[in-house]
């Protein structure tokens, strides 16, 4: 055999080995390592809450959910945490020993298991495109659940469906995933007018829902039966753009309101236009309003920092789960790719308990780098916490659930055990007024 033929043979063998190795690595990635394997891109509607499944079907659904925890969640890399394992065994036994189980009961069981993780991003729910609601909105005022808007604006809700609000909240808290109590209170208040969450805490939604209301002016009580309504006829918040901004040249203040953390061309263009106006109008104070922002893409904060006069800034570390492995990203200094319009004045960030996930990250990134003054309430989740969620549905009841596959550590790791503490802690509704007072006192 000539030397040329030998080389050709060796090259062919090498290519075959290379291709086989590449295929094996790809298959290993897809089967064991890819966090997104088996996820769904959109949710199908869940079975109705009163739909009945066999006990074994619901036990299969619960096992499917817990298996995803074992495979993907960083806290489960060495097995389920003890509290989660105990809750799972208890709920699985109860389901599998039952002849029939409703979808609602399965949702409650699965929620009790996930609640033991103390991860506000790993949750389960029944998913419906439309749900009936009460013609009321609720919010907390101190320890009281208050009706907001409509005929009963300002009234205190004492009982719903004959059950005290305190007892309903306790039920909700036992089977809801959260990290901070304030977020649970917000979640309860904003969901308890919905038929699915009323059922979730044990209220019969097959008929009118009686609510005991107290008038704050004279403390008189009334009992009113409310009919659950389709979404289009119930009170709704309405649709607003995810951002807006305004410039007050006379006061030297620019306000940028971000209602969702959407990182796209629209956001980048809006920021550029905002800071151009800030420069053109001689503004020296910028307020970023993150109250009511439930999160999204954390890159919105990095884009904002491009307009600040810093050469680099601290990023936190993270632990990322890939199958049986944890990849650790170390904290680092991020070089700032400064934008055309650099703002050298003072930055204030407004937060509420309803500032969550990427909105909390936004405020934390600026705060831990000493780039802003935070005014308002402690945001809804911890800066050092689990996140980046994967989407799944159970095979039988089609309950929608999410699983975190990363753990993030805030830029200032010395504060990892703390929530984001505002520099000036005031009720969220007063944050703008207090910030303006701060500015005018300078």
Secondary structure as GFF3:
##gff-version 3
##sequence-region A 1 442
A	DSSP	alpha_helix	3	28	.	.	.	ID=ss1
A	DSSP	pi_helix	29	33	.	.	.	ID=ss2
A	DSSP	beta_strand	52	54	.	.	.	ID=ss3
A	DSSP	alpha_helix	55	72	.	.	.	ID=ss4
A	DSSP	three_ten_helix	74	76	.	.	.	ID=ss5
A	DSSP	alpha_helix	82	96	.	.	.	ID=ss6
A	DSSP	beta_strand	100	102	.	.	.	ID=ss7
A	DSSP	alpha_helix	103	115	.	.	.	ID=ss8
A	DSSP	beta_strand	124	125	.	.	.	ID=ss9
A	DSSP	beta_strand	138	141	.	.	.	ID=ss10
A	DSSP	beta_strand	144	147	.	.	.	ID=ss11
A	DSSP	beta_strand	156	160	.	.	.	ID=ss12
A	DSSP	beta_strand	163	164	.	.	.	ID=ss13
A	DSSP	alpha_helix	165	174	.	.	.	ID=ss14
A	DSSP	alpha_helix	181	191	.	.	.	ID=ss15
A	DSSP	alpha_helix	195	200	.	.	.	ID=ss16
A	DSSP	beta_strand	209	214	.	.	.	ID=ss17
A	DSSP	beta_strand	221	226	.	.	.	ID=ss18
A	DSSP	three_ten_helix	231	233	.	.	.	ID=ss19
A	DSSP	beta_strand	243	248	.	.	.	ID=ss20
A	DSSP	beta_strand	253	258	.	.	.	ID=ss21
A	DSSP	alpha_helix	265	280	.	.	.	ID=ss22
A	DSSP	beta_strand	285	289	.	.	.	ID=ss23
A	DSSP	alpha_helix	299	305	.	.	.	ID=ss24
A	DSSP	beta_strand	312	315	.	.	.	ID=ss25
A	DSSP	beta_strand	317	322	.	.	.	ID=ss26
A	DSSP	beta_strand	325	329	.	.	.	ID=ss27
A	DSSP	beta_strand	332	335	.	.	.	ID=ss28
A	DSSP	beta_strand	346	351	.	.	.	ID=ss29
A	DSSP	alpha_helix	358	368	.	.	.	ID=ss30
A	DSSP	beta_strand	373	376	.	.	.	ID=ss31
A	DSSP	beta_strand	385	393	.	.	.	ID=ss32
A	DSSP	beta_strand	400	409	.	.	.	ID=ss33
A	DSSP	three_ten_helix	413	415	.	.	.	ID=ss34
A	DSSP	beta_strand	424	425	.	.	.	ID=ss35
A	DSSP	three_ten_helix	428	430	.	.	.	ID=ss36
A	DSSP	alpha_helix	431	441	.	.	.	ID=ss37
###
